[in-house]
Amino acid sequence: MGIEFEHFLITRFNVKNQAWQVDKSGVTVRDDSWTKHRLQLFEQICLPSIQNQTNKNFKWLIYFDIDTCDEVRERFKVIRQENPFIFPRYIQGMEVFIASLQKDISSHLQKNTQHLITTRIDNDDAFHQEAMANIQSGFDGQKIEAINLLEGVQWEIRGDNFYYAFNESNPFISLIEKLNFNVVFKTVFYKDHRYFAEKPEDGVMTRQFCGEPMWLQVIHEANISNETDGQPIFKDGVLEMFSMNASSLKI
């Protein structure tokens, strides 16, 4: 009997995209300054939340632009040594991202793996420690289905405000698909995350996971497009839900 599934978490760190050249403040994105700032957010927000997942049965592919500066490359060598489940990859722009992702996943898959789960997360966001476990709990041998963690929290850094968020097709979505080695698999990036919850013309249905906030979306001046759109909530204990120590943050 083969392996039921393999799970890959995927982050596009600073891969150049002609469609997104400035952030919402009009500042150039994905250059050295932007990337170094994102590295600070990543190490304080995103990375701890993934290190502290209760279910560690996954690999994390992180994609960088080929022009990423040496300082960031060297830092990720250390991060990789400390976290063997992380695999940095360097590619030539968004045009080759999907092909590179499919190739990299294929190189990691065991020959007898029956299903693939791919999950997306941005480098400045975080998961609840049970997020990956909950995503995998949605596996039941389905041919293809998206899994959406419906509830989350938005953290507006400037005012240190928190908002309960409810998003039926959010940037933390996952795709479960049965592998057919005569057909190239899709991955969760085969279409824009915003369109999974719409009536699917491609037949891919979305299952909503409800219960408690499973993700933290960080709202700051250097976001490309994110804005708050939830209901205000008390902040006590929120960051700890996502494996952060509020007193030690330097953002």
Protein Blocks (a to p, Z undefined) as FASTA:
>chain_A
ZZfbacdddddfklccfklmbdfkopaehilklmmmmmmmmmmmmmmmmmmpfblcbcdd
ddddfklcfklmmmmmmmmmmmmmbccdddebjklmmmmmmmmmmmmpcfklfbdcdddd
dfkbccdfklmmmmmmmpgoiabdcdddfbacdddfklopacddddfbdckbccdddddf
kbccfbjmlpcfklmmpccfkopacdddehbacbdcdddfkbfkbccfbdcddfehklmm
nopafklpcZZ
